[in-house]
Amino acid sequence: MELGPFLETLSNYLPYPELSNNNYFKSFIINQNLINASEFSDQLVMTLPSPRIDWYATSDFDQLQKGITQYAGGFVNALGFYPVQTSLQILT
């Protein structure tokens, strides 16, 4: 889910009355210019490109592992300088 629609939905369902009744706080949450959540992200979840069934069509696990690992490796290389650890749960 994109962050903008998520925060807008979140602002409508805040758990505490002191937050849900505070219009200044709600407008702060919705305003993307005031919040840069990417500065606080510690996890990135990605999916394989569509059609994903094609990635699993082979019965050869080595071929499946090679394809997924190469795709994830390209993604990690595209991130550049940032230290990244990958966890390919799909292969377990």
N, C-alpha and C positions, 0 to 999 in steps of 0.2 A: 504494500500500500504506500502511496506517496505521502510524504509528511504533511503537506498542506491540508488535504482532506481529512487525514487522521486527526490533526490538531483541532480542526474545526468541529469534527464530531466529538472529540474529547471535551471541548469547551461546553458542549451541551449536556454532558453527563458527569460533571465534576462531583466528587463524592461528598464534599463537605459544604454545608450551606454558606459558610463564610467565603468560600471560593465560588460556588455556583451563583451566588447573588452579587458578586463583585464584578461589575461590567468592565472595570479597568483591567482586571486580571484576565478576563475572557478576551478582551481586545489584544492584550499582550501576547497571549498564547496563539491567536490567529495570525498576528502580524509577522510574516516571514522575514521582514527586514530587521526585526528585533531579536529573533531566535535563529541561531545557526546550529542546528542539531548535529551537523556533520562534525563539528568540533568536539562533540561528546560521544560520537559513535565508537564502539570498540568491537563491533561485529558487523560483518557484511554477509548476507545470505544471497546466493545466486542460484539460478536454475539453468538447466541446459536449454539450448535453443530449440524452438519448435521445428518440426514435430519431434517431441522427446521420445516417442516410441521407437524411432529409428536408432537411437543410441543403444537401446536394449535388444535390438532385433537379432543380434548374433548370440549363438550359444557358446562361443569361444570367449572365456573370461579374460584371457590375455589381451585379446583384441578390444574388448569392452574397456578394460582398465587402461590400455594405451590411449584410446580415443578420449576418454574422460580426463585422464591425467594431462594430456597435451592441451586440451581445451582450457582446463584450470590453470595450467602453466602459462599459457598465453595471456590469460587474464591477470595473473600475478605479475608477469613481466610488464604489462601495460600500466600497472600501478606505479612502477618506477622505484623511486628511492625508499618509499615507506617499507618498514619491516613488516612482513606479512607471514602468518602461519596459516597453512591450509589444513582443513580437515575434510576429507572427501568421504562423508558418511555413507554416500550412495554405494561405495565400493565394499562396505562391510556387509 
